[in-house]
Amino acid sequence: MNMSAPYPRLLADVGGTNVRFALIREAGAAITDERNLVCADYAGPLDAVRAYLTPLGVAPRAASIGIATAITGDAIRMTNNHWAFSRAELQAALQLDALAVINDFTALALSLPLLRDDELVKIGGGERNPDLPIALIGAGTGLGVSGLIPAHQPGDTPRWIPLQGEGGHVSFSPFDEKEDAVLRALRSEFGHVSAERLLSGPGVVNLYNALAQVSGAKAEALSAAEITSRGVQEAGSLCRETVDVFCAMLGTAAANLAVTLGSRGGLYIGGGIVPKLGDYFAQSPFRTRFEQKGRFSNYLAAVPSYVIVANNPALRGAGAALDGLR
């Protein structure tokens, strides 16, 4: 990315449900004018951008968009909502000198070196090594996965290469007989069962219904937010079981990512679901499951894990992409 991308700069973090916009008005300025819009209210990103910019009277010269889908070329089509667009056409319509479009979790990964200690909650493990790979996973409307690979030598100024993949769509990996039964129940509905089918907002509902089917319990028509809220509060309930199994499954997925990347620099958890579990997450089965990796249990026990509790960190990462950090 051109390191001299001009100002003002438009930043966007596009998820399956919401898009958050912000501005950096001049070099060295803070991120301002944050505003959240609902994706379903707009035909595509151009309409949403115009709705955001018109009241501000600002014409950005550069933009960086983190978006929850695979980036494979000029044509962008989202996985979890109806937005589809051409990068070149969007840049032309907004009269931008520079436009970066990256995966939303790549943007979040770029924010990790910028986060303060008070924007993270540590959940177990040892100390992070600032010169080794970092892993990132997070459940929201979908399941995001990314990471940072060091491009510096130990002791040098840190420089990172972010990963831009679609790890949320790997095949779900069950850990025990209960999860085997959940997989069988969902396979009959979906065929291929990805990790995202369970570790996401819709996945919480899938998991709740599958656990009810497996145990013969009566399932209610509950949203993911209702299931997680009741699960934290109601011991012994199907909602509590759902939350605990969700956290355990997330531990398995996070451990798989950590050993794949060799992320002794830490495992970070983003997305909208886990931060809302609050203090309960620390006592959930997540960390125990994370470390249950047979011969590599000691390896993972040393890897620290952190819940990201910062406000809109992906916008910072999107800004970093325009500063040539990718």
C-alpha positions in Angstrom: 0.0 0.0 0.0 1.3 3.5 -0.9 2.8 4.9 2.3 1.7 8.5 1.3 -2.0 7.8 0.9 -3.6 11.2 1.2 -6.1 12.7 3.6 -8.9 12.9 4.6 -9.1 9.1 5.0 -12.4 7.1 5.2 -12.2 4.0 7.4 -14.8 1.2 7.4 -15.3 -2.0 9.2 -18.0 -4.1 7.4 -19.5 -7.1 9.2 -22.3 -9.4 8.2 -24.8 -7.2 10.1 -23.3 -3.7 10.6 -20.9 -1.4 9.1 -18.9 1.2 11.2 -17.4 4.2 9.6 -14.9 6.8 10.8 -12.5 9.4 9.5 -8.9 10.5 9.9 -9.1 14.0 8.7 -5.3 14.8 8.6 -1.9 13.3 9.2 -1.3 12.5 12.8 -5.0 13.1 13.8 -7.1 10.7 15.8 -9.9 8.6 14.4 -13.1 10.6 14.7 -16.8 10.7 13.6 -17.5 7.1 14.2 -20.9 6.0 13.2 -22.6 2.6 12.9 -25.1 1.7 10.1 -27.1 -1.4 9.4 -26.0 -3.2 6.2 -29.5 -4.4 5.4 -30.7 -0.7 5.1 -28.4 -0.1 2.1 -28.1 -1.7 -1.3 -24.3 -1.7 -1.1 -21.3 0.0 0.3 -21.6 3.1 -2.0 -25.0 3.9 -0.7 -23.9 3.4 2.9 -20.7 5.5 2.4 -22.8 8.4 1.0 -25.3 8.2 3.8 -22.4 8.5 6.3 -20.4 11.2 4.5 -23.3 13.6 3.4 -24.0 15.0 6.9 -20.3 15.5 7.5 -19.6 17.4 4.2 -16.3 15.5 3.8 -14.9 14.2 0.6 -12.2 11.6 1.5 -9.2 11.2 -0.8 -8.3 7.7 0.4 -10.3 4.9 2.0 -9.6 1.6 3.7 -12.3 -1.0 4.1 -12.1 -4.1 6.2 -14.9 -6.5 5.1 -16.2 -9.8 6.3 -15.6 -11.9 3.2 -12.8 -13.4 1.1 -10.8 -10.9 -1.0 -9.9 -12.6 -4.3 -10.0 -9.9 -6.9 -11.9 -6.8 -8.0 -15.3 -8.3 -7.5 -16.3 -8.5 -3.8 -19.3 -10.5 -2.7 -20.1 -10.9 1.0 -20.7 -14.3 2.6 -23.2 -13.2 5.3 -25.2 -10.4 3.6 -26.3 -9.2 0.2 -23.6 -6.6 -0.5 -21.6 -7.1 -3.8 -19.5 -4.5 -5.5 -16.4 -3.8 -7.7 -13.4 -2.3 -6.0 -12.5 -0.3 -9.1 -16.1 1.0 -9.5 -16.3 2.0 -5.9 -13.0 3.9 -6.0 -14.1 5.7 -9.1 -17.6 6.6 -7.8 -16.0 8.1 -4.6 -13.2 9.8 -6.6 -10.6 8.3 -4.3 -6.8 8.5 -5.0 -6.3 5.3 -3.0 -8.6 2.4 -1.8 -7.6 -0.6 0.3 -10.1 -3.4 0.7 -9.0 -6.1 3.1 -10.6 -8.9 5.1 -12.2 -7.6 8.3 -10.1 -9.9 10.5 -7.0 -8.8 8.6 -7.8 -5.3 9.7 -8.4 -6.5 13.2 -5.0 -8.3 13.1 -3.3 -5.1 12.0 -4.7 -3.4 15.1 -3.2 -5.9 17.6 0.2 -4.2 18.0 -1.6 -0.9 18.6 -3.8 -2.1 21.5 -3.1 -1.0 25.1 -2.9 -3.5 27.9 -6.2 -2.1 29.3 -7.9 -3.0 26.0 -7.1 -6.7 26.6 -8.2 -9.3 29.1 -5.7 -12.1 29.6 -7.1 -15.6 30.0 -4.3 -17.9 31.1 -0.9 -18.9 29.6 2.5 -17.4 29.9 4.0 -14.2 28.6 3.8 -13.3 24.9 7.0 -13.1 22.9 7.0 -9.9 20.8 9.1 -11.6 18.0 6.9 -14.6 17.3 3.7 -15.1 15.3 0.3 -14.0 16.7 -3.0 -15.8 16.1 -6.4 -14.1 16.0 -9.9 -15.8 16.1 -13.3 -14.3 16.8 -17.0 -15.3 16.6 -19.7 -12.8 15.5 -22.0 -12.9 12.6 -19.4 -15.3 11.2 -16.1 -16.8 12.4 -13.1 -14.7 11.6 -9.5 -16.0 11.6 -6.2 -14.2 10.9 -2.8 -13.6 12.4 0.4 -11.7 12.2 3.7 -13.1 11.0 6.9 -11.2 12.1 9.0 -9.7 9.3 11.6 -8.4 11.7 14.6 -9.9 13.6 14.5 -10.1 17.4 15.3 -6.7 18.9 14.5 -4.8 15.8 11.5 -2.5 15.3 8.5 -4.8 14.9 7.1 -5.2 11.4 4.3 -7.6 10.7 2.8 -9.4 7.7 -1.0 -9.9 8.3 -2.7 -13.1 7.0 -5.8 -12.8 4.8 -7.6 -16.1 4.8 -10.9 -17.8 5.4 -10.1 -20.0 8.4 -13.7 -19.9 9.7 -14.7 -22.2 6.9 -12.4 -25.1 7.8 -14.3 -28.3 8.7 -15.5 -28.5 12.3 -13.4 -30.7 14.4 -15.3 -32.5 17.3 -13.4 -33.2 20.5 -15.6 -35.8 22.3 -18.7 -38.0 21.8 -21.1 -35.1 22.6 -19.5 -33.0 19.9 -19.5 -36.1 17.5 -23.3 -36.2 18.1 -23.6 -32.5 17.4 -21.7 -32.9 14.2 -23.9 -35.7 13.0 -27.0 -33.7 13.8 -25.8 -30.7 11.8 -24.4 -32.8 8.9 -27.9 -34.0 8.2 -28.9 -30.3 7.7 -25.9 -28.7 6.1 -23.8 -31.5 4.6 -20.4 -29.9 5.2 -20.2 -28.5 8.7 -17.7 -25.7 9.0 -16.4 -24.3 12.2 -18.5 -21.2 11.5 -21.7 -23.3 11.5 -21.1 -23.5 15.3 -18.8 -20.7 16.3 -20.8 -17.7 15.3 -24.1 -16.0 16.1 -26.1 -18.3 13.9 -23.8 -21.1 15.1 -24.9 -20.5 18.7 -28.5 -21.2 17.6 -27.4 -24.2 15.6 -25.5 -25.6 18.6 -28.5 -24.9 21.0 -30.9 -26.8 18.7 -28.4 -29.7 18.1 -27.8 -30.1 21.8 -31.6 -30.2 22.4 -31.9 -32.8 19.6 -29.1 -35.0 21.0 -30.4 -34.9 24.6 -34.1 -35.0 23.9 -34.6 -31.6 25.6 -37.2 -29.1 24.5 -35.7 -26.2 22.6 -37.3 -22.7 22.6 -37.2 -20.2 19.8 -34.3 -18.1 21.1 -31.9 -15.8 19.5 -28.1 -16.2 19.9 -28.1 -13.1 22.3 -30.9 -14.7 24.4 -29.1 -18.1 24.5 -25.8 -16.5 25.7 -27.4 -14.2 28.1 -29.5 -16.9 29.8 -26.6 -19.3 29.6 -24.4 -17.0 31.7 -27.1 -16.6 34.3 -28.9 -20.0 34.4 -26.8 -22.9 35.8 -28.0 -26.3 34.7 -30.0 -25.1 31.7 -29.8 -26.0 28.1 -28.6 -22.4 27.5 -25.7 -22.9 30.0 -24.8 -26.1 28.3 -24.8 -24.4 24.9 -22.5 -21.6 26.2 -20.1 -24.1 27.8 -19.9 -26.3 24.7 -19.5 -23.2 22.5 -16.5 -22.0 24.7 -15.0 -25.5 24.6 -15.3 -25.7 20.8 -13.8 -22.3 20.5 -10.9 -23.5 22.6 -10.3 -26.4 20.2 -10.5 -24.1 17.1 -8.1 -21.6 18.8 -5.6 -24.3 19.8 -5.6 -25.7 16.2 -4.9 -22.2 14.9 -2.2 -21.6 17.5 -0.3 -24.8 16.7 -0.6 -24.2 13.0 0.9 -20.7 13.2 3.2 -21.4 16.1 1.7 -18.4 17.8 3.9 -18.1 20.8 3.3 -14.4 20.5 -0.2 -14.9 21.8 -3.8 -16.0 20.8 -6.2 -13.1 20.5 -10.0 -13.4 20.6 -12.2 -10.8 18.8 -15.7 -10.8 17.5 -18.9 -9.7 19.2 -19.8 -12.8 21.2 -17.0 -13.6 23.6 -16.6 -10.0 25.0 -20.3 -10.1 25.9 -19.8 -13.2 28.0 -17.8 -11.0 30.4 -16.2 -12.6 33.4 -17.9 -15.9 32.7 -15.6 -16.6 29.8 -12.6 -16.8 32.1 -14.2 -19.7 34.1 -15.7 -21.4 31.0 -14.1 -24.5 29.5 -12.3 -22.4 26.9 -8.8 -22.4 28.4 -8.9 -26.0 29.6 -9.9 -27.2 26.2 -7.3 -24.9 24.5 -4.6 -26.7 26.4 -5.9 -30.2 25.8 -3.7 -31.1 22.9 -2.0 -34.4 23.9 1.7 -34.2 23.3 1.4 -30.5 22.6 -0.4 -29.6 25.8 2.7 -28.0 27.4 3.3 -26.0 24.3 -0.2 -24.5 24.4 -0.1 -24.0 28.1 2.7 -21.4 27.5 0.7 -19.5 24.9 -1.2 -16.5 26.4 -4.7 -15.8 25.3 -6.4 -12.4 25.3 -10.0 -11.2 24.8 -10.0 -7.9 22.9 -12.3 -5.4 24.7 -11.2 -2.3 22.8 -13.8 -0.1 21.1 -13.8 -0.7 17.3 -10.1 -1.8 17.0 -10.6 -2.9 13.4 -10.9 0.7 12.4 -7.4 1.3 13.7 -6.2 -1.7 11.7 -7.9 -0.3 8.6 -6.0 2.9 9.1 -2.8 1.0 9.6 -3.3 -0.6 6.2 -3.1 2.8 4.6 0.1 3.5 6.4 1.9 0.7 4.5 1.9 -1.8 7.4 0.7 -4.6 5.2 
